[in-house]
């Protein structure tokens, strides 16, 4: 009879001691466009803007694969102000950034000056290199290819 009670007790103990690697990691702390651009200026951080739509297959893929990568999440949250804009609901902002297809990403200076845009899906390993390229201000002195070749 004691065995019947011991097995559930062991299972409960194992569930309670579940490691952090089993739980979901930190997520990107997305901001609205208005909030993010103000915060970028206030904190002196570059702004990363992700344009998407609910129907966009590659936007969903970018969300699932790239924006869930722990390294990408950490760098976006620490060094940038991440902004998410739904093109269907905020078309005026999308037009202002010349969004013609999705997904579309933009980087801006803290004051709002445009740095560069990136069309399409970007895998996490390449996106991480792009984040480091923009964060290090290397875009001011060299092309992305030169940056990657020199690393």
N, C-alpha and C positions, 0 to 999 in steps of 0.2 A: 504493500500500500504506500510506503514512503517513496518508492520509485515514481509513482504517479505524480507526486507533488514536486519531486526534485527536477524532473525534466522541464516542466514549464518554468520553474524558478531559474534554471540555467539559461533557458531561452530568453527570459526577461532580462537577465543580467547581461547577456551578450548584446541584446538590443540597446540597453542603456549605455553600454561601453563602446558603442559604434564610433569608429574613427572619423576625424574631420574629413578625410579623403572620400568618405562615403556621402557626405552631405554636399549640397550645391555650394559652389564658390560664390565669391562676391560678384555682384552685377555692376554693369556700367550705370553710373548715376546720371541719367539723362535729365536735361533741362529743356524748358520751352525756349523758343527762339528769343523772345523778349527778355526772359530771365537770364538766359545764357550769355547773350551779348553784353548785357549790363554787368554780369558777374565777371566776364572776361576782362572788361575794362577796369573794374574795381580791383580785381586780384592780379592784373597784369599778366594774365595767361592767354595763350592762343586758344581759339575756339575751333572745335571740330564739329561740323554740321553734317548729319546723315539725313539725306532725303529718301523717303520710302513711301510705299503705299501698301495697304493691307492685301491687295490682290497680287503683288509683285513676288514671283517665285524666288528670284535671286536676292531680293531684300530679306526674305525669310531665311534663306541660306546664309546670308551674311550675319543675320542676327544669331542663328543657331551655331554657326561655326566660328566666325571671326569675333563677334562681340561677346562670345562666351569663353574665349581663350583667356586663361588667368593672367597671362603676361600682357595681353592687349587691354584687359579690364584694368589692371593695375596702372599701366602707363597712361591710359585715357583719363582715369580718375585722379591721378596725381599731378600730371603735367599739363592737362588740357581741361577746358570746360566742354563736356560733351553735350551736344544739342541734337534733338531728333525732331524732324519736321515731316509731317504727313502731307505729301504733295496734293492729295485730293482735297484736304481740308484747309490748307494754307497755300493756295496757289499763288498768291501775291508774293510770298517769300520765295517760292520756287522760281517764279519768273525773274525776280530780282537777281537770282543766282544762275540764271540761264539754264535751268534744269530742263533737259529735253528727253532724257531717259532715266530709268531707275535700275538699280540704286545709283545714287550720285552722292559723292562726298566732297565737302569743301573744308579748307583750312583758312582761318582768318587771323590776323594780328589781333592783339587785345583791343585795339581801337576800332576794329571792324574792317581794316584794309584787307582785301582778298590776297591770299598767298597762292593757292592753287586749288584746282578741282581734280577729282578722280572719278571717272565714270565706271560703272559696272561693279561686279562682284570682285572682292579682293580677298584671297586666302589669308589666314591669320599670320603665317610666317612672313609673307610679303608686307602685309599691313603693319606688322611690328617694325620692320625696317623703315617703312615710310614714316611712322610715328617718330622714330628716333631721328630720322633725317630732318623732319620739320622741327622737332623739339630742340635739336642741337644748332639750329639756324644754318645748317650746311647748305640749304637751298639758296642762300644768299651768295655763296661762293662757288658752288659746283652743281653739276647735274646729278640726278639721282643715280644714274649709271656710274658716274665717277665716285660717288659716295659708296656705293655697294662694292665697286672694284677695289677701293682703298681700305676696306675693312678686313 
